[in-house]
Amino acid sequence: AEADGAAAAAQAAEAEAQAKRIVLLRAGATPRKVYYAGLKPVTFRFAFKGKRKRDVQVQVVHRAQDGTRTVIKRWNRDDLEPKTVHKVQWRPRTADGKPVKVGTYFFRVRERGGQFADGSKAEGNRNFKAFHHIFPVRGPHTYGDGVGAGRGHRGQDVFAKCGTKIVAARGGTVKYRAYQGSAAGHYVVIKGRRSGMDYAYMHLHKRARVKPGQKVKTGELIGRVGATGNASGCHLHFELWSKPGWYSGGSHMPSVTNKLRRWDRWG
């Protein structure tokens, strides 16, 4: 009888806990892709059922390919109203400012000191992907000559229609903006934020939209595809240089093609 009483008490406690569990009405993350040093943070909006205020913790979690889940950041919020949309924003970087791992992330909510919220019927999608680069040519494109090409080529050519947008593959600081009629045409060089690389964009349609010393974001428009300088057809000639940088003690990186193709696969 004593055992039966204990079991009944446990079941009652479980039922009471479930009754107190936060139930989400809304739980959505936008945008669904976010970039280190990018134009926008990811914003998580959530709302929950009930009639009383709650103290909650919101977490952003990395979901590895093997299923491992790691909490990256936590936000504590007190006295939140029910049936009201609340939000947190996050830029994909670690506590010391470095980019987080490329991969899939999601938000979740739990009551402070209690259970995780039930989001099974919530409106929205809590999942998103984080990246540290974006492919710079924002339109249909093909690949041309890569490093070497029998003529000392130091980068990768990406052919696209003249006027196609070119964005910063990685946010950072503009080092050079100039014109070279015999070779690069209109070009710009950007020192990548915490990447250890310089990013060079050549044959732009006209002078780059950004100027030396300016801070730019990953994905920010910096120019358009052109054929200025010594160019055959409209294309971006793109180079990566190791520290300390472009023609300042660094070396051009033969891995530029593989990196571009990887960023291209990210969409």
C-alpha positions in Angstrom: 0.0 0.0 0.0 2.9 2.3 0.8 4.5 1.6 -2.6 1.2 2.3 -4.3 0.9 5.6 -2.5 4.4 6.6 -3.5 3.6 5.8 -7.1 0.4 7.7 -7.1 2.2 10.7 -5.5 4.9 10.6 -8.3 2.2 10.4 -11.0 0.4 13.4 -9.4 3.7 15.4 -9.3 4.4 14.5 -12.9 0.9 15.6 -13.9 1.3 18.9 -12.0 4.7 19.5 -13.7 3.2 18.9 -17.1 0.4 21.3 -16.3 2.9 24.0 -15.4 5.1 23.3 -18.5 5.4 26.3 -20.9 3.6 25.6 -24.2 4.8 27.7 -27.1 2.3 29.3 -29.5 5.1 30.7 -31.7 8.8 29.9 -32.1 10.4 31.1 -35.3 13.9 32.1 -36.3 14.6 34.6 -39.2 16.5 34.8 -41.4 17.1 31.0 -42.0 20.7 31.7 -43.0 23.0 34.0 -41.0 26.6 35.0 -41.6 29.5 36.0 -39.3 30.0 39.8 -39.5 26.9 39.8 -41.6 24.3 42.4 -42.3 21.6 41.0 -40.0 21.6 38.9 -36.8 19.2 36.0 -36.5 16.1 37.0 -34.6 14.1 34.4 -32.6 10.5 35.4 -31.8 8.4 33.3 -29.4 5.1 33.5 -27.5 3.5 31.1 -25.0 0.1 30.1 -23.7 -1.1 30.8 -20.2 -2.4 33.5 -17.9 0.6 34.3 -15.8 4.1 35.8 -16.3 7.1 33.5 -16.6 10.8 33.6 -16.0 12.4 31.9 -18.9 15.8 31.0 -20.4 16.3 31.1 -24.2 19.1 29.0 -25.6 20.7 28.8 -29.0 22.0 25.3 -29.6 24.4 23.9 -32.2 23.3 20.5 -33.6 26.3 18.6 -34.9 26.0 16.0 -37.7 26.4 13.2 -35.2 23.4 14.5 -33.2 25.5 16.1 -30.5 23.9 19.3 -29.1 25.9 22.1 -27.6 24.4 25.2 -26.0 26.2 28.2 -27.4 24.5 31.1 -25.7 21.8 31.7 -23.0 19.5 34.6 -22.4 17.5 35.0 -19.1 14.3 36.9 -19.3 12.1 37.6 -16.3 8.4 38.4 -15.9 7.5 37.7 -19.6 3.8 38.2 -20.4 1.9 35.2 -22.0 0.4 35.5 -25.4 2.9 38.3 -26.3 5.7 38.0 -28.8 9.1 38.2 -27.3 12.4 38.2 -29.1 16.2 37.7 -28.8 18.8 38.4 -31.4 22.1 36.7 -32.0 25.1 37.1 -34.2 27.0 33.9 -34.9 30.1 34.4 -32.9 31.7 33.1 -29.8 32.2 35.0 -26.5 35.6 36.2 -27.7 34.3 37.4 -31.1 35.3 34.5 -33.3 32.9 32.9 -35.8 31.0 29.8 -34.6 31.2 26.5 -36.4 29.4 26.3 -39.8 26.3 24.2 -39.3 22.7 23.9 -38.1 21.5 25.7 -35.0 18.1 26.1 -33.3 16.5 28.0 -30.4 14.7 26.5 -27.4 13.0 27.9 -24.4 12.8 26.6 -20.8 11.3 27.8 -17.6 14.0 29.1 -15.3 14.8 26.1 -13.0 12.2 24.0 -14.8 11.4 22.0 -18.0 11.9 22.8 -21.6 8.9 24.4 -23.3 6.6 22.3 -25.5 7.1 23.7 -29.0 5.5 20.8 -30.9 2.6 22.8 -32.1 4.2 26.2 -32.2 4.0 28.4 -35.3 7.3 28.9 -37.1 10.6 27.1 -37.5 13.3 27.4 -34.8 16.1 26.1 -37.0 18.7 28.1 -39.0 22.1 27.7 -40.5 25.2 29.8 -39.7 28.1 30.4 -42.1 31.4 32.4 -42.0 31.4 33.3 -45.7 29.0 34.0 -48.5 29.6 33.4 -52.2 30.4 36.8 -53.7 28.7 36.6 -57.1 24.9 36.8 -56.5 23.6 35.5 -59.7 24.0 32.7 -62.3 27.7 32.1 -62.9 30.3 29.7 -64.2 34.0 29.1 -63.3 36.8 30.1 -65.5 40.6 30.0 -65.0 41.9 29.2 -61.6 45.3 29.7 -60.0 48.2 29.2 -62.4 46.4 28.6 -65.7 49.8 28.5 -67.4 50.1 32.3 -67.1 50.8 33.0 -63.4 47.1 33.6 -62.7 46.7 34.3 -58.9 43.0 33.8 -58.4 39.8 32.3 -59.6 37.6 33.8 -62.4 33.9 33.6 -62.0 31.9 34.5 -65.1 28.5 36.2 -64.8 26.4 38.7 -66.7 27.8 42.2 -66.5 26.0 44.1 -63.7 25.5 41.1 -61.5 25.9 42.0 -57.9 29.2 41.4 -56.1 29.0 41.2 -52.3 31.7 41.0 -49.6 32.5 37.3 -49.1 33.6 38.2 -45.6 33.0 41.4 -43.6 36.0 43.5 -42.7 37.8 46.7 -43.5 38.5 48.1 -47.0 42.3 48.4 -47.6 42.5 49.5 -51.2 40.2 50.8 -53.9 41.9 51.7 -57.2 41.9 51.3 -61.0 44.6 49.5 -63.1 44.0 49.7 -66.8 46.6 47.2 -67.8 45.3 44.4 -65.6 42.8 44.5 -62.7 40.6 47.3 -63.9 38.4 48.6 -61.1 39.3 46.6 -58.0 38.9 46.6 -54.2 40.8 44.7 -51.5 39.2 44.0 -48.1 40.9 42.7 -45.0 38.7 40.0 -43.6 37.5 40.3 -40.0 39.3 37.6 -38.0 39.9 35.5 -41.1 43.6 36.1 -41.5 43.1 36.8 -45.2 42.8 39.6 -47.7 40.0 39.4 -50.3 40.6 41.0 -53.7 37.8 41.7 -56.2 38.8 42.7 -59.7 37.4 43.8 -63.1 34.4 45.5 -61.4 32.0 47.3 -63.7 33.0 50.6 -62.2 34.6 52.0 -59.0 33.6 50.0 -56.0 30.8 51.3 -53.8 33.1 51.1 -50.7 36.2 53.2 -49.9 39.4 52.6 -48.0 39.0 52.5 -44.2 35.3 51.7 -44.5 33.9 48.8 -42.4 31.8 46.4 -44.5 29.5 43.4 -43.6 29.5 39.9 -45.0 27.0 40.0 -47.8 27.2 43.8 -48.3 27.1 45.0 -51.9 30.5 46.3 -52.9 30.2 46.4 -56.7 29.0 44.7 -59.8 30.6 42.3 -62.3 32.3 44.0 -65.2 35.1 43.7 -67.7 37.4 46.6 -66.9 41.1 46.4 -67.3 42.6 43.4 -69.1 39.5 41.2 -69.1 38.0 38.9 -71.7 34.3 38.9 -71.0 32.4 39.9 -67.9 33.7 38.2 -64.8 35.0 38.6 -61.3 38.6 37.8 -60.7 38.8 36.8 -57.0 42.0 36.4 -55.0 42.7 35.3 -51.4 46.0 36.4 -49.7 47.5 35.1 -46.4 48.7 37.4 -43.6 50.0 40.1 -43.6 48.1 40.6 -46.8 47.8 41.5 -50.5 51.2 42.5 -51.9 52.3 43.5 -48.4 54.2 40.3 -47.4 51.4 37.7 -47.8 51.0 35.1 -50.5 48.2 34.4 -52.8 46.4 31.2 -51.8 45.9 28.3 -54.3 43.0 27.1 -52.2 40.9 30.0 -53.4 39.0 27.8 -55.9 38.1 25.1 -53.3 37.0 27.8 -50.9 34.8 29.5 -53.5 33.2 26.2 -54.5 32.4 25.5 -50.8 30.8 28.9 -50.3 28.9 28.3 -53.5 27.4 25.1 -52.2 26.1 27.0 -49.2 23.8 28.9 -51.6 
